Amino acid sequence: RRELYDCYAPPGPLGVVIDTTPEGPMVHSLKPTSRLAGLLQRGDLVVGLDDIDTRGMTAATLTRLMAKRSQQAQRKITLLSARAPSEAGECEE
């Protein structure tokens, strides 16, 4: 069973590569320099950004929205984990 969790991302580029899937935007990979490395996992679904439902968005649309908000003090990213609940956690800074 997958679990929802929130991640609070810092300002600036995040180094996250997003794919479009039938389920919604999904974490494809993280660059080695990603500020969220170790917090997100490949296969996690991005279901929200700052409480905006992103499940129907393409990767390009979500990436543009994240970039528009890149100077905020933080961005709340809501994800549906790709991992088992016992391994899921908060990625708050």
C-alpha positions as a Markdown table, in Angstrom:
| # | Residue | x | y | z |
|---|---|---|---|---|
| 1 | Arg | 0.0 | 0.0 | 0.0 |
| 2 | Arg | 1.3 | 3.4 | -0.9 |
| 3 | Glu | 1.2 | 6.4 | 1.5 |
| 4 | Leu | 0.8 | 10.1 | 1.0 |
| 5 | Tyr | 3.5 | 12.3 | 2.4 |
| 6 | Asp | 4.5 | 16.0 | 2.2 |
| 7 | Cys | 7.9 | 17.3 | 1.3 |
| 8 | Tyr | 8.9 | 20.9 | 1.9 |
| 9 | Ala | 11.3 | 22.0 | -0.8 |
| 10 | Pro | 13.7 | 25.0 | -0.5 |
| 11 | Pro | 13.8 | 27.8 | -3.0 |
| 12 | Gly | 15.7 | 27.4 | -6.3 |
| 13 | Pro | 16.1 | 24.4 | -8.6 |
| 14 | Leu | 15.4 | 21.0 | -7.1 |
| 15 | Gly | 17.2 | 18.7 | -9.6 |
| 16 | Val | 14.2 | 16.4 | -9.9 |
| 17 | Val | 13.3 | 14.8 | -13.3 |
| 18 | Ile | 9.5 | 14.3 | -13.7 |
| 19 | Asp | 7.8 | 11.9 | -16.2 |
| 20 | Thr | 4.2 | 12.0 | -17.4 |
| 21 | Thr | 2.3 | 8.8 | -16.6 |
| 22 | Pro | -1.4 | 7.7 | -16.8 |
| 23 | Glu | -1.5 | 8.1 | -12.9 |
| 24 | Gly | 0.0 | 11.6 | -13.0 |
| 25 | Pro | 3.4 | 13.2 | -12.8 |
| 26 | Met | 6.0 | 10.8 | -11.4 |
| 27 | Val | 9.5 | 11.2 | -10.1 |
| 28 | His | 11.7 | 9.7 | -12.8 |
| 29 | Ser | 15.1 | 10.4 | -11.3 |
| 30 | Leu | 17.0 | 12.8 | -9.1 |
| 31 | Lys | 20.2 | 14.5 | -10.2 |
| 32 | Pro | 23.2 | 13.8 | -8.0 |
| 33 | Thr | 23.1 | 17.4 | -6.9 |
| 34 | Ser | 19.4 | 17.4 | -6.1 |
| 35 | Arg | 18.5 | 19.2 | -2.8 |
| 36 | Leu | 15.9 | 16.5 | -2.3 |
| 37 | Ala | 18.2 | 13.5 | -2.9 |
| 38 | Gly | 17.4 | 10.8 | -0.3 |
| 39 | Leu | 14.0 | 12.4 | 0.4 |
| 40 | Leu | 12.1 | 11.5 | -2.8 |
| 41 | Gln | 12.2 | 8.2 | -4.6 |
| 42 | Arg | 12.0 | 7.2 | -8.2 |
| 43 | Gly | 8.4 | 6.2 | -8.8 |
| 44 | Asp | 6.8 | 8.5 | -6.3 |
| 45 | Leu | 3.7 | 10.2 | -7.8 |
| 46 | Val | 3.5 | 14.0 | -7.4 |
| 47 | Val | -0.2 | 14.5 | -6.4 |
| 48 | Gly | 0.0 | 18.1 | -5.1 |
| 49 | Leu | 2.1 | 21.3 | -5.1 |
| 50 | Asp | 1.2 | 24.0 | -2.5 |
| 51 | Asp | -2.2 | 22.2 | -2.1 |
| 52 | Ile | -2.9 | 22.4 | -5.9 |
| 53 | Asp | -4.0 | 19.0 | -7.3 |
| 54 | Thr | -1.4 | 17.9 | -9.8 |
| 55 | Arg | -2.7 | 14.4 | -10.7 |
| 56 | Gly | -4.0 | 15.5 | -14.1 |
| 57 | Met | -0.9 | 17.5 | -15.0 |
| 58 | Thr | 1.7 | 16.5 | -17.5 |
| 59 | Ala | 5.4 | 16.6 | -16.5 |
| 60 | Ala | 5.9 | 19.8 | -18.5 |
| 61 | Thr | 3.0 | 21.6 | -16.8 |
| 62 | Leu | 4.1 | 20.5 | -13.3 |
| 63 | Thr | 7.7 | 21.5 | -14.0 |
| 64 | Arg | 6.6 | 25.0 | -15.2 |
| 65 | Leu | 4.4 | 25.4 | -12.0 |
| 66 | Met | 7.4 | 24.4 | -9.8 |
| 67 | Ala | 9.7 | 26.8 | -11.6 |
| 68 | Lys | 7.1 | 29.7 | -11.2 |
| 69 | Arg | 7.2 | 29.1 | -7.5 |
| 70 | Ser | 11.0 | 28.5 | -7.2 |
| 71 | Gln | 11.6 | 31.8 | -5.3 |
| 72 | Gln | 9.1 | 31.0 | -2.5 |
| 73 | Ala | 10.6 | 30.3 | 0.9 |
| 74 | Gln | 9.3 | 26.7 | 0.5 |
| 75 | Arg | 7.1 | 24.7 | -1.7 |
| 76 | Lys | 4.9 | 22.0 | -0.3 |
| 77 | Ile | 5.1 | 18.9 | -2.5 |
| 78 | Thr | 2.6 | 16.1 | -1.8 |
| 79 | Leu | 3.6 | 12.7 | -3.0 |
| 80 | Leu | 2.2 | 9.2 | -3.1 |
| 81 | Ser | 5.1 | 7.0 | -2.1 |
| 82 | Ala | 6.5 | 4.3 | -4.4 |
| 83 | Arg | 7.8 | 2.5 | -1.3 |
| 84 | Ala | 6.2 | 0.5 | 1.5 |
| 85 | Pro | 4.6 | 2.5 | 4.3 |
| 86 | Ser | 7.2 | 1.4 | 6.8 |
| 87 | Glu | 9.9 | 3.0 | 4.7 |
| 88 | Ala | 8.0 | 6.2 | 3.9 |
| 89 | Gly | 8.8 | 9.3 | 5.8 |
| 90 | Glu | 8.5 | 13.1 | 5.9 |
| 91 | Cys | 11.1 | 15.0 | 3.9 |
| 92 | Glu | 10.7 | 18.2 | 5.8 |
| 93 | Glu | 13.7 | 20.4 | 6.2 |
